[in-house]
Amino acid sequence: MIYLAGWASYCIENNDYKNELQGNIRGIESVIAFYNANKKTTGKIKTIERYKKLKKKGKLEKHLQSKL
């Protein structure tokens, strides 16, 4: 739900409903923000930790682009 809300937020704010890359980025960033705020409850999740590292290194966009 968090991912989809982030993607929808991007689409509405930018009036851009066709940019899959930016929608994915916003969705992942929303999940990371939620995860960081609720880490005590969720525990460690390897996939999100990997996305956090990619974002920190500035490589998240390139990684997601390669997957589309």
PyRosetta script that sets phi, psi and omega in degrees:
from pyrosetta import init, pose_from_sequence

init()
pose = pose_from_sequence("MIYLAGWASYCIENNDYKNELQGNIRGIESVIAFYNANKKTTGKIKTIERYKKLKKKGKLEKHLQSKL")
pose.set_psi(1, -40.8)
pose.set_omega(1, -178.6)
pose.set_phi(2, -63.3)
pose.set_psi(2, -43.4)
pose.set_omega(2, 179.7)
pose.set_phi(3, -59.9)
pose.set_psi(3, -49.4)
pose.set_omega(3, -178.7)
pose.set_phi(4, -64.9)
pose.set_psi(4, -36.4)
pose.set_omega(4, 177.7)
pose.set_phi(5, -65.1)
pose.set_psi(5, -39.9)
pose.set_omega(5, 177.6)
pose.set_phi(6, -63.7)
pose.set_psi(6, -44.2)
pose.set_omega(6, 179.0)
pose.set_phi(7, -62.4)
pose.set_psi(7, -47.3)
pose.set_omega(7, 179.8)
pose.set_phi(8, -61.4)
pose.set_psi(8, -39.4)
pose.set_omega(8, 178.2)
pose.set_phi(9, -59.6)
pose.set_psi(9, -44.5)
pose.set_omega(9, 177.8)
pose.set_phi(10, -59.6)
pose.set_psi(10, -48.0)
pose.set_omega(10, -177.3)
pose.set_phi(11, -59.7)
pose.set_psi(11, -45.8)
pose.set_omega(11, -177.4)
pose.set_phi(12, -69.0)
pose.set_psi(12, -45.1)
pose.set_omega(12, -177.6)
pose.set_phi(13, -65.8)
pose.set_psi(13, -33.4)
pose.set_omega(13, -175.4)
pose.set_phi(14, -106.8)
pose.set_psi(14, -0.5)
pose.set_omega(14, -177.5)
pose.set_phi(15, 50.1)
pose.set_psi(15, 42.3)
pose.set_omega(15, -177.4)
pose.set_phi(16, -129.3)
pose.set_psi(16, 100.9)
pose.set_omega(16, -174.2)
pose.set_phi(17, -101.8)
pose.set_psi(17, 4.6)
pose.set_omega(17, -175.9)
pose.set_phi(18, -118.0)
pose.set_psi(18, -6.0)
pose.set_omega(18, -176.8)
pose.set_phi(19, -86.9)
pose.set_psi(19, 92.3)
pose.set_omega(19, -176.9)
pose.set_phi(20, -64.5)
pose.set_psi(20, -36.8)
pose.set_omega(20, -178.1)
pose.set_phi(21, -62.9)
pose.set_psi(21, -51.8)
pose.set_omega(21, -178.2)
pose.set_phi(22, -66.8)
pose.set_psi(22, -34.3)
pose.set_omega(22, 175.6)
pose.set_phi(23, -62.9)
pose.set_psi(23, -43.8)
pose.set_omega(23, 177.4)
pose.set_phi(24, -63.2)
pose.set_psi(24, -43.2)
pose.set_omega(24, -179.9)
pose.set_phi(25, -60.3)
pose.set_psi(25, -48.6)
pose.set_omega(25, -179.0)
pose.set_phi(26, -63.9)
pose.set_psi(26, -38.1)
pose.set_omega(26, 177.7)
pose.set_phi(27, -61.9)
pose.set_psi(27, -47.4)
pose.set_omega(27, 179.5)
pose.set_phi(28, -64.6)
pose.set_psi(28, -42.3)
pose.set_omega(28, 178.7)
pose.set_phi(29, -62.7)
pose.set_psi(29, -35.2)
pose.set_omega(29, 177.2)
pose.set_phi(30, -66.6)
pose.set_psi(30, -41.4)
pose.set_omega(30, 178.0)
pose.set_phi(31, -64.0)
pose.set_psi(31, -42.7)
pose.set_omega(31, 178.8)
pose.set_phi(32, -61.1)
pose.set_psi(32, -44.5)
pose.set_omega(32, 179.9)
pose.set_phi(33, -62.4)
pose.set_psi(33, -43.7)
pose.set_omega(33, 178.5)
pose.set_phi(34, -64.3)
pose.set_psi(34, -43.1)
pose.set_omega(34, 179.6)
pose.set_phi(35, -60.7)
pose.set_psi(35, -45.8)
pose.set_omega(35, 179.2)
pose.set_phi(36, -61.7)
pose.set_psi(36, -38.9)
pose.set_omega(36, -178.6)
pose.set_phi(37, -74.2)
pose.set_psi(37, -21.6)
pose.set_omega(37, -174.1)
pose.set_phi(38, -126.2)
pose.set_psi(38, 25.9)
pose.set_omega(38, -174.3)
pose.set_phi(39, -61.4)
pose.set_psi(39, -33.3)
pose.set_omega(39, 178.8)
pose.set_phi(40, -63.4)
pose.set_psi(40, -35.5)
pose.set_omega(40, -179.1)
pose.set_phi(41, -80.2)
pose.set_psi(41, -43.6)
pose.set_omega(41, -174.7)
pose.set_phi(42, -80.6)
pose.set_psi(42, -26.1)
pose.set_omega(42, -172.7)
pose.set_phi(43, 76.6)
pose.set_psi(43, -177.7)
pose.set_omega(43, -177.7)
pose.set_phi(44, -79.7)
pose.set_psi(44, 130.7)
pose.set_omega(44, 178.1)
pose.set_phi(45, -121.8)
pose.set_psi(45, 113.3)
pose.set_omega(45, -172.7)
pose.set_phi(46, -56.5)
pose.set_psi(46, -43.0)
pose.set_omega(46, -177.2)
pose.set_phi(47, -62.3)
pose.set_psi(47, -44.6)
pose.set_omega(47, -179.5)
pose.set_phi(48, -69.1)
pose.set_psi(48, -36.8)
pose.set_omega(48, 176.1)
pose.set_phi(49, -59.7)
pose.set_psi(49, -38.8)
pose.set_omega(49, 179.0)
pose.set_phi(50, -65.5)
pose.set_psi(50, -43.0)
pose.set_omega(50, 177.3)
pose.set_phi(51, -64.7)
pose.set_psi(51, -36.2)
pose.set_omega(51, 176.6)
pose.set_phi(52, -60.8)
pose.set_psi(52, -43.6)
pose.set_omega(52, 179.3)
pose.set_phi(53, -64.6)
pose.set_psi(53, -42.7)
pose.set_omega(53, 178.3)
pose.set_phi(54, -61.8)
pose.set_psi(54, -42.2)
pose.set_omega(54, 179.4)
pose.set_phi(55, -64.5)
pose.set_psi(55, -43.2)
pose.set_omega(55, -179.3)
pose.set_phi(56, -62.0)
pose.set_psi(56, -37.3)
pose.set_omega(56, 179.6)
pose.set_phi(57, -80.9)
pose.set_psi(57, -6.7)
pose.set_omega(57, -178.6)
pose.set_phi(58, 78.8)
pose.set_psi(58, 21.6)
pose.set_omega(58, -176.0)
pose.set_phi(59, -112.6)
pose.set_psi(59, 7.0)
pose.set_omega(59, -177.1)
pose.set_phi(60, -63.2)
pose.set_psi(60, -46.5)
pose.set_omega(60, -178.3)
pose.set_phi(61, -61.0)
pose.set_psi(61, -45.6)
pose.set_omega(61, -179.9)
pose.set_phi(62, -62.1)
pose.set_psi(62, -41.5)
pose.set_omega(62, 179.9)
pose.set_phi(63, -63.1)
pose.set_psi(63, -48.2)
pose.set_omega(63, -178.9)
pose.set_phi(64, -66.1)
pose.set_psi(64, -36.2)
pose.set_omega(64, 178.0)
pose.set_phi(65, -62.3)
pose.set_psi(65, -37.5)
pose.set_omega(65, 180.0)
pose.set_phi(66, -69.4)
pose.set_psi(66, -20.8)
pose.set_omega(66, -179.1)
pose.set_phi(67, -89.7)
pose.set_psi(67, -13.7)
pose.set_omega(67, -178.8)
pose.set_phi(68, -87.9)
pose.dump_pdb("model.pdb")
